[in-house]
Amino acid sequence: MADGAPIDLVKTTCPYCGVGCGIIASPTGTDSAVISGDPKHPANWGRLCSKGSALGETLGRKGRLLTPFVDGERASWDNAMTRVAEGFARAIDDHGPNSVAFYLSGQLLTEDYYVANKLMKGFIGSANVDTNSRLCMASAVAGHKRAFGADTVPGVYEDLERCDLLVLTGSNLAWCHPVVYQRVIAEKERRPDLKIVVIDPRRTPTCDVADLHLALAPGTDVALYLGLFHHLSENGWADTCFVENHTRGIQDVASLASDYTVAEVSRTTQLSEKAITTFFDFFARRERVVTLFSMGTNQAADGSDRVNAIINVHLLTGRIGKEGMGPFSMTGQPNAMGGREVGGLANQLACHMDFDPTSIDRVQRFWNAPSVPHAPGRKAVDLFNAVADGQIQAIWIMATNPVVSMPNADRIKAALKACPLVVVSDIVPNSDTARCADVLLPATAWGEKDGTVTNSERRISRQRRFLSPPGLARADWWAVCELARRLGHGYAFDFAKPADIFREYAAMTAFENNGTRDLDLGALDDLSDMDYARMDPVQWPCPKDGRRKKRFFADGQFYTEDRRARFVPPGLASPKPQNHPLTLNTGRIRDQWHTMTRTGRAPRLNRHAPEPCVDVHPDDAHRSGLIKDGLAHITNERGSIIVRTNITSAQGEGSVFVPMHWTDDTASNARVDVLVSPDVDPVSGQPALKASTVSVEAFRPAWYGFAVGSAASEPDAAYWARAASDRGVRFELAGSQRPSEWRSFAAKLFGMPRDARLIEEVDEKGCSYRCAVFMRGRVSGAFIAGPEPVVVARDWLADQIGRVVLATDRHLILRGQPPDGYLDPGPTVCACLDVGRNTICAAIKNGAHSLNAVGDATGAGTGCGSCRAEIRKLMEVTRVPEKA
Ligand code: SF4
């Protein structure tokens, strides 16, 4: 299958989150496929979430980058790679190996990562390889290494189902890792005694299943865990035998924790003493405890310390490495784990080996490499700083969009514009980062790639190709090997296919290992091409001697020199000066992925949250003068954005939440990372993406608008947000000044071919405007504007595009409302089954008073279950008519 034609049913892996769900793809044409969950894959057993189940809608050539570009002109691969090689060679010759860098991505396959790391660290002689996984879980890596001596995830997903207490800390599992969340809620339904505690300043949808939600003050996690440590120590819950025989350093943590009485924890976290005591009691009295942590823990200036504070309480109680217990890091990206395995972080050398003399020597001998660096390279923020100040002269960015996702994002854009050589590999030509490229290389997309990924429980799965790459798109591993050849290192990069790379990678993990390193894939180093093609999901470690184990550390043996785990005293973050009144939290929403280059193509995924918004507490909204469904202007010293206002008591007072997904391609001004401070955790280098401060005020436009069209150009408006719909495109709009002529504005928006007919309504003062455009009797556009946020049946209106509408019904298009008797489904709540809010409310009014009843009546909530909290909320607020 590696390079052959697509076949009928292909088992592959989802390209989105770190759950790593197995998928069965059934191609239905050259660029389409039917997608379903793989019932035999141990990560998901057939389940998929809304994003995974919509993957089939994201395929296709539309909008793809099909050919290389050099300086904005089409080019052959040969010319493009010549330019890349010359630029890298010149920088290395003139300024040394540390003047070049790769910035990689958790979207890459392990094989891509391996060759990029090998080229930079073994043959160019620099360690300047970093990855967007730095933004996601570098603090987990640092915490693991400090405590265990290696970046080891001890447990497996099954532990989340076998535990008696599941602590979800800094994790909105329901939206960010929906299939693991489904596994948890299924277990909770089967075993109501399973206690679930959510620790998060926000009341996220994950709280729907929680027995206890601790909405602690942002940044006070360490205090909470020190308090728990103190409580467990003082009340006889420590496993003294485990601590004595298998750990070191308890005294340092114990003396630090001794100040953290329940009263002190309450004062610091602003939680009630009762809530704290309940949590401590849950933890103390249940042997089987899993603490799952994710970006809310990692993306902080004290992220590594938070991770160690969590690990400390598990070491104290000996709850690690056994069924149903242990700290558990959920990664954000599909192959963040594979990247850190091969060495894709600048502070790792290769295959879980560091920059110590023994490892450097071993790596040099294994690769027969001319120059292995003796010190770590630059981590992401530092790396782009070096681009900005000219120390890095050539950078190759693969499968990621740092102009949107890095902190202080406008500075990243400026740095790339000034860099002598920026190479970008992507699947689309118009990402914010691609626009900064001198050389733009067309990469293969999901469905066209072939290789492996590792999920959050150390399970390696195959991503298999089931579609032919369009145009001149090529695999990233091939492009890296091409650069290696042109730099004179071809002999070490003579890989013909991903299986060749995988075998070398597996052999390297086993090289002089003998059980001294956790990562060992020795049993896979001699897979035949056929074995690799057929490879089933496999968990590491899988050494050659066959002694596999499901969990690490059950034997109390760690990877430090003396094989004992380390207690690490966490530092206490001193509060930073608040330049602005509100703390900015950033993160994911349910139905989008990263910068929406894929999920944004699926109309049903756009219907749940079609535009960028800010979640803000009602009291903060009042103080800032925000109005329901109005717009907010969010500013700080680094920049400003304009987004829709979502006033909700789920947001804690004093902080706001803005999603990370919108780009300059999908909104006028909503790249939230322009506001984010470049502060990093000093140990892990991970940026504090959830702790910048901002001011928020109402953005008061002269008009608001909504437009749908079969096609529409970028509007000339102070605010716009674009989303793909089933029949074209939809825009939310707002303008600072009323257009001098509404008609010209609409004509410019829709392009107005000569045979188009426009009908319109303008009120006397010209404050409100409605128009509809028809082409040969079919609706091709509609635009409705007024001085207040526009109230129309948006999904219905979007669905009218391309339809023939009788002259007598054209007023409905102008009104933006369906005919009487038609139920507008309303904004999507359940994306898996495509069920809208109005449909659910109608079912509730008709007697569906439980989640199951709503599911039976409408299908909502019966897919991935991530919308169940929203359905429950609708059940609370929907007024059921009295019986006559
Ligand atoms: Fe993909 Fe959803 Fe599974 Fe994550 S939970 S891997 S996004 S299907």
Residues whose N, C-alpha, C, O or C-beta is under 5 A from the ligand:
A	BS01	SF4	C14 Y16 C17 V19 G20 C21 L48 C49 K51 G52 H177 P178 V179
